[in-house]
């Protein structure tokens, strides 16, 4: 009987999560259609990249790096200062979808990850539309 791996292990651990975050923010920074959400982030995108890496590590079942450093993620609360609607959600999801495509992942696993990202990103919406 094979041991069940966490999504963190399946994606490739710390190095792969770091690469996903770097690619995600590179895409956000370089894509004209995602400048609305890029503008919501600090000029030094490395700050956001590091926080996403810390968060995703734990979210994917790896070490709880974000919680260890900042406490409970309180995702929705931390995003309340930003007006997030359908357009912002979709720009974020576009960046994540493109970043995932650059990784050598099992197709079904990538789809499952994306489905979880869609649910989480939709939960971040805080503007009635």
C-alpha positions as CSV (number, residue, x, y, z in Angstrom):
1,X,0.0,0.0,0.0
2,X,1.5,3.3,-1.1
3,X,1.7,6.2,1.3
4,X,-0.6,9.1,0.6
5,X,1.3,12.3,-0.3
6,X,0.2,15.8,0.5
7,X,-0.3,18.3,-2.3
8,X,2.9,19.9,-1.0
9,X,4.8,16.7,-1.6
10,X,3.1,16.1,-4.9
11,X,3.9,19.6,-6.3
12,X,7.6,19.0,-5.4
13,X,8.1,20.6,-2.0
14,X,9.7,23.9,-1.0
15,X,11.6,24.5,-4.2
16,X,8.6,23.9,-6.4
17,X,6.3,26.1,-4.3
18,X,8.9,28.8,-4.4
19,X,9.1,28.5,-8.2
20,X,5.3,28.6,-8.5
21,X,5.2,31.8,-6.5
22,X,8.1,33.5,-8.5
23,X,6.4,32.5,-11.8
24,X,3.0,33.7,-10.6
25,X,4.3,37.2,-9.7
26,X,6.5,37.4,-12.8
27,X,3.4,36.7,-14.9
28,X,1.4,39.3,-12.9
29,X,4.1,41.9,-13.4
30,X,4.7,41.2,-17.1
31,X,1.1,40.8,-18.3
32,X,-0.7,44.0,-19.4
33,X,-4.2,42.5,-18.6
34,X,-3.2,41.9,-14.9
35,X,-2.0,45.4,-14.0
36,X,-5.2,46.0,-12.0
37,X,-4.1,43.5,-9.4
38,X,-0.4,44.2,-9.8
39,X,-1.2,47.7,-8.7
40,X,-2.7,46.3,-5.4
41,X,0.7,44.9,-4.5
42,X,3.8,46.7,-3.1
43,X,6.3,48.0,-5.7
44,X,8.7,45.4,-4.3
45,X,6.8,42.3,-5.4
46,X,9.2,40.1,-3.5
47,X,7.3,40.9,-0.3
48,X,4.1,39.4,-1.7
49,X,6.0,36.6,-3.3
50,X,7.5,35.6,0.0
51,X,4.1,35.8,1.8
52,X,2.4,33.7,-0.9
53,X,5.2,31.1,-0.6
54,X,4.8,31.0,3.2
55,X,1.0,30.7,2.9
56,X,1.0,28.1,0.1
57,X,3.5,25.9,1.9
58,X,1.0,25.3,4.7
59,X,-2.1,25.5,2.5
60,X,-0.7,22.6,0.4
61,X,0.0,20.5,3.5
62,X,3.6,21.3,4.1
63,X,5.2,23.2,6.9
64,X,3.0,26.0,8.4
65,X,5.4,28.7,7.6
66,X,2.9,31.5,7.3
67,X,1.2,30.6,10.6
68,X,4.5,30.3,12.4
69,X,5.5,33.8,11.3
70,X,2.2,35.8,11.1
71,X,-0.4,33.7,13.0
72,X,-3.7,32.5,11.4
73,X,-3.9,33.6,7.7
74,X,-7.3,35.2,8.1
75,X,-7.3,35.4,4.3
76,X,-10.5,37.3,3.8
77,X,-9.8,39.7,6.6
78,X,-6.3,40.5,5.3
79,X,-7.7,41.2,1.9
80,X,-10.5,43.5,3.0
81,X,-8.5,46.7,2.5
82,X,-8.5,45.8,-1.2
83,X,-11.6,46.1,-3.4
84,X,-11.8,42.6,-4.9
85,X,-14.5,41.8,-7.5
86,X,-14.9,39.4,-10.4
87,X,-12.2,41.2,-12.5
88,X,-9.6,41.1,-9.8
89,X,-10.4,37.5,-8.9
90,X,-10.1,36.5,-12.6
91,X,-6.8,38.3,-13.1
92,X,-5.4,36.5,-10.0
93,X,-6.6,33.1,-11.3
94,X,-5.2,33.8,-14.8
95,X,-1.8,34.3,-13.2
96,X,-2.0,31.2,-11.2
97,X,-3.3,29.1,-14.1
98,X,-0.4,30.3,-16.3
99,X,2.1,29.7,-13.5
100,X,0.8,26.1,-12.9
101,X,1.1,25.4,-16.7
102,X,4.9,26.0,-16.4
103,X,5.3,23.2,-13.9
104,X,5.6,19.5,-14.7
105,X,2.5,18.4,-12.9
106,X,0.1,15.5,-13.4
107,X,-2.8,16.9,-15.4
108,X,-5.5,15.8,-12.9
109,X,-3.5,17.1,-10.0
110,X,-3.1,20.5,-11.7
111,X,-6.8,20.6,-12.3
112,X,-7.5,19.8,-8.7
113,X,-5.1,22.5,-7.5
114,X,-6.7,25.0,-9.9
115,X,-10.2,24.1,-8.6
116,X,-9.1,24.8,-5.0
117,X,-7.5,28.1,-6.1
118,X,-10.8,29.1,-7.8
119,X,-12.8,28.4,-4.6
120,X,-10.3,30.4,-2.5
121,X,-10.1,33.3,-4.9
122,X,-13.8,33.5,-5.2
123,X,-14.0,33.6,-1.4
124,X,-11.7,36.7,-1.4
125,X,-14.3,38.7,-3.3
126,X,-15.6,41.5,-1.1
127,X,-17.3,43.9,-3.6
128,X,-20.9,43.3,-4.5
129,X,-21.4,42.9,-8.2
